[in-house]
Amino acid sequence: MENDRLIPKEILTLQSELNSEGPKDLQLPSFDQINVKSLQLIRPDETFNQMDSEDTFELSDNFAFSFKGGELNTIKVPQEYLDQGLIITDMTHAFSEYANIFSSYFSKLISAREDLITFEHYRRLSGGVFIYVPDEMKIKETLQAYFHYSTHASQSIQVVLIVGKNAKLSITENQMAEMVAEGDYSNFFEIYPQEGSVLSYVVNDQSKTTGHNYFYRYFETSERATVNLTSGEFTEGNVLINNKIRLKGNDSTGEVKTVAIAQNDQLSAINSRVTNVGLRTKGNILQHGVILDRAKLVFNGIGQILKGARGSDSQQENRVLMLSEKARGDANPILLIDENDVTAGHAASVGRIDEEQLYYLESRGLDADMAKRLIIKGFLESVITVVESQRTQKMLRSVIERSLNIDNQ
């Protein structure tokens, strides 16, 4: 195959084994209220390892990388970070130069045998990125990670991120497509915040696709680690998102905050799960979404406290606002509690715009269209205001205003 040179031999060996064994009894994943089969996420005839030959993306950021055409083709990192041991490299170099670290974490959180989607992902895996933040390293700048969709080809990529002991990192995952992308895309992220580390992880998905996208983002924390996942889901293609935070270490914290807009005929299924394993762990899920046209949006929030996770807390809120008679939405709060000495709670709602609010704004001189958009903006703002990063708040507001044609005021 022409592109074998881009794929590490370890991946080729794994793919050979998977092709030889076949999926056996593996099934599509099962989520409450989500019909995965209707997403048609797996199209066997697509060539996932085919890559476009496109121009290099010009980075304007001082601390960033670009993954495009199946390759990590541009990296900009201040020399002082490299001198302290920061690693950002492609999967081939990760296996060859950092195998003692990388091999211990790759495919450990997301197994090829977890379900039929993970099986197909690894069978078609074409490349990825390895990021390693060494112990005690506290990075003040935000790492901008740009992932570009190939225009005419499907692709599967994987990212392994390790944040060392007492280290600190902020990263923004930007999903991009300069033109409308036609393929299917699987993006797997295995993320390991080590003891005492702080990770701020932001997703900015504005890609334009006609295919199917699925994202698995799995986090596993060590003791006293903190994970803040903020996700802005504005893709135009059908999408299945599976976010999981496993609070394994004692006194660790994990939060998932999501704002989403589904439009046209899109099906957007977002499954967010925080599992409390260690003592005194704290998990929180906050998800607000808006549905336009004939789209469907499903929020699942699963808070699970395992037996032995004493003193832990699990909270969640899932709300969906529908703006069309043909829109469909679900907000499903799920609590799975196997320990007595804990606190837990949830809230959920699915509804349309409040007519009294609309009447009030119209009585103050706004036309109906602008009034609706301001109500929507306020609905999503309740999530944005609890995001710690001012830069992330500004980015989310800008995307929402552009998506809903709201003037920035």
N, C-alpha and C positions, 0 to 999 in steps of 0.2 A: 504494500500500500504506500502511496506517495508520501503520506503524512506520518508514517511510522517513526521517522526521525524526531518528531515532536513528542512522542509518547515514551515515557520511561519503560525499560524492559520489565520492571516489576509490575507495571500496569498491563502490559501486553501478556505477561504470564497469567495474571489474574483473569483477564478477559478470555484467554484460551481455556482456562479451567471452567469459567462460567458458561462459555459456549458449548463446552464438552458435556457438562453436567445438565444444562438446561434449567429452567425455573422450577421443575419438579412440582411441589405442592404449594408454591407461593401464590398469594392472592393479592389483589389490589388492597390498599389500606382501607380500614373501615372507620369512618367518622360519623358521629351523630348528625343527622340531617344533611349530610353531604353525599351526593350520588357521584362517586368518583368516576364511574363508568361513563356518565354523561359528559364528562370533561374530555374524553377521548385523548387522554394525556400521552398514551403510548401508541405511536404509529410505526410499526415494524419496518415499513418500506423506506423510511427516511434514512439518509446517510448522515449519521451524527458526526463522523470524523472528517467530513468534508469542510474545508475552511475557505473563506473568501480571501482574496489578496487585495487588501485595502490599504490606504495610506495610513501612516502613523498618526495617532491622535496627539495633538499638541497640548501639553500640560501647561496651564497658567499658574498652577499651585506650586509652592516651594517644597511641599511634602506630600507626594502623591505617587500613584502608579496607574498604568493603563493596561488592561488585559483585553486584547483585540485580535481577531483572526486566529484564535486558539493559542495565542502567545502572550507572554508578559513582555510587551515590546517597549515600554517606556517606564523608567523609574527615576524619581527625583527625591533624594533624601539628603538632608544636611549632613555634612561630614562628621559633625560632632556626635550624631546618633549612630553612625556606622562605627565610630571609634569606641563607643560604649557597648557595642555588640549587637545592635539591632540588625535583624536579618529580614529582607524581603527578596524572595527569589522564586523562580518557577519550580514546577514539580520535578522536572528532570534533575536540576541541581540539588533540590531538597533530598532526593534519593541518593545521589552520588556523593554530595559533600557534607550533608547533615543527617545521614541515615541514622545515627545513634539517637537523635532527637525525633526526627520526622517519623520514622518507621514505628516508633512507640505510640504515636497518636493517630496516624492515618487510618481511617476506616474503623476506628475503635468505637466512636459514638454512633456512627451510621453504618450499619453492617450491610453488605451486599445481599444478605439473606433476610433482611427485615421484612420486605414485602416485594411485590412485583415491580414497583416503581424504582426502588433502590437497586434491584437486580438489573433492570434495564439501564439505569444510570451508570453503574460500574461497567457494564458490558460495552457501553459506548463512550466511556470517559476519555476525553481527548487532551486534557491538560489542567493546570491549576496553579495555585499560589500558596506559598508557605511564608507565614509571618511569625517572627519570634521576637518578643520583647524580653530582654534579660531581667533577672532579679534586680529589684531596687531602682529600676529605670523609670523615671516619671517624665512623660512627654507632654509638654504643654500644648503644642500644636495639634490640630486635627489631621489625621491621615485620610486623604481623599482617595478612595479606591474606585476606579472607573471600569465597569464591565460592559463591553460592547457586544451587542447581538450581531452575529453575521447575518447579512441581508438575505442570502439565498440558501443558507444551510442551517440545519439543526446542530446543536452542540450540547455537550455535558461537561461541566467543569466542577472542580472541587477546591475548596480553600480550607487550610488548617491554620488556625491562629492560636498561639500560646502566649499568654500574658504572665510573666514570671512573678515570683513572690514579691509582694509589696510594690509591684510596678503599677503604672497608671497609663492608660491609653484611651484616646478618643478616636473613633474611626467612622467614616461615612461610606456606606456601600451604595454607589451610584449605578443603577441599571439603566443603560442607554441604548438607543438605536437612532442613528442619524436619519435613516429612512425606515419605511415600514418593513419589519422583518417577517419572513414567511414561515420560518421553521418552528420546531419544537425545542424547548430549552429547559434543561435541568441544572440547577445550581445548588450544590450542597456545601454547607459551612459547618465545620467541626471546630468548636471554640472552647478553650480551656483556661479560664481565669484561675491562677494559682493562689496560694495562701496569702491573704491580705491585699490582694490586687483590686484595682478599680477599673472597670471597663465600661465606657459609654459607647454603645453601638447604635448607629443610625442607618436606616434604610431609606433611600430616595429612589423609588422606582417610577420612572416616567416613560418607560419604553413603549414603543408603538409596535404591536405585533398582531398578526392574523392567526398565529398558531397557538400553542399551548405551553404554559410555563409552570414549572413546579420548583418550589424552593423548600429545602429542608435546612433549617438553622437550628443546630443543637448546641447547647451550652452545658458544661458540667463544672461546678464550682468546687474549689477547695475551701478550707476553713477561712472565715472572715472575709471572703471575697464578695465583691459587689458587681452586679451586672444590671445595666439599664439599657434595655432594648427599645428604641423608638422607631416605629415603622410607618412610613408614608407610602401607601399602596395606591398608585394612580396609573398602573399599566392598563392598556386597552385590550389586551388579549385575555383569553380564559386562563385562570390561574388557580393553583392549589398551593397554599402556603402552610407549612407545618413547622411552627416555632416551638421548641422545647427547652426549658431551663430546668436542669436537675440540680437542686441545692443539696449537694452531697456533703459538703463540709459544714461543721457546726458554725452557727452565728453568721451564715452567709445570707445574702439578700439578692433577689431577682425580680425585676419588674419588666412587664411588656406593655408598651403603650402604642396603640395603633390608630391611625386615621386612614380611611379608605373611601374612594369614590368609584362606584361601578356604573357603567353607562352603556348605551347602545344595546347590543344583545349579549353582553359579557356575562360570564359566570365566574364569580370571585368567591372562593372558599378559603377561609382563614381559620386555622386550627391552632390555638395558643394554649400551651400546657406548662404549668409550673409545678414541679414535684418537690415537696419538702421531705428530705431524707435525714439530714442532720438535726441536731438539737438547736432550738431557738432560731430556726430559719424563718425568713419572711418572704412571702411571695405575693405579688400583686399583678392583676391583669386589668387593663383599662382599654376598651375598644369602642370607637364610634365610627359609624359608616353612613354614607349617603348613597341612595340608589336612584338613578335616572333612567328614563326611557323604558326599555323592556328587560333591563338587566336583573340579575339575581345576585345577592350578597348574603353569605352565611358566615356568622361569627360563632365559633365554638370557643368557650373559655373553660378550661379544665384546671381546677385547683385540687391537687392531691397531696394529702399528708399521710405518709407511711407510718406503720406501727413503729414506735420508738422515737419518733421525731417530737419529743416533748417540748412544750413551750413555744411551738411554732405558730405561725399566723398565715392564713391564706385568704385573700380578698380579691374580688373581681367585679367588674361592671362592663356589660356589653349592651350597646344601644344602636339601633338602626333607624334611619329616617328615610321614608320612601316618598319620592316626588312625582310618581306617575301611577296611574291606575293599573298599568301593566307591570310595574316593578314588583319584585318578590324579595322578601327579606326574612332572615331568621337570626335570632340572638339566643344562644343556648348556654346558660351558665350551668356548670357541672361541678359538684363538690364530691370528692371521694376521700372520706375521713376514716382512718383506721387507728386513731389515737385519741384519748380522752382529754388530756391536758393540753388543749390547743384552742385557738380562736379562729373563726372562719365566717365569711359572709359573702353574699353575692347580690347583684341587681341586674335586671335585664328589661329591655323594652323594644318594641317594634311598632312604629306608627307613622302617621303623616303629619304635615305641618299644622300647627295649632291655628285654627281659624281666628281665634281672638287676637293672637299675636299678629297675624296677617292683617286683620281689620285695623288694629291700632296703628301699624306702620303706614297703611294706605291712607288712614285718616290724617296722617301728618304730612301728606303730600307725595309719598313715594308711589311709583307705579307697582303693579302686582309682581312683575318680574324681578325688580330690584328688591322689593320687600322679601320675596322668597329667598333670594340669594343672601341677604343679610341674616335671615334666620338660620340658614344653613351654616353660614360662617360662624355664627355664635354657637351653634351646636357642636361644631368641630373644635372651636376655640377652647372648650372646656377640657379637652385633652392637651392641646398645645401649651396652655398656660402652666401645666404641671411638668413640662419638659424643662430640665435644668439648663440646658445649653441655649443661650440667646441666639446663637447662629443657627441652631436647628429650628428654633421657633420661627425665625425669619424665613428660612428656607421653606418650611411647611406652609406658612401663610402665603408665600409667593406662589407656590404651586397650586394651592386651593383657589386663590383669587384668579389665577390664569385659567384653571379648569372650569370655573363657574362664571368667568367673564365679570369678575368683580373688580372695580377700580380700587387700587391700594390707597386707603385714606388714613 
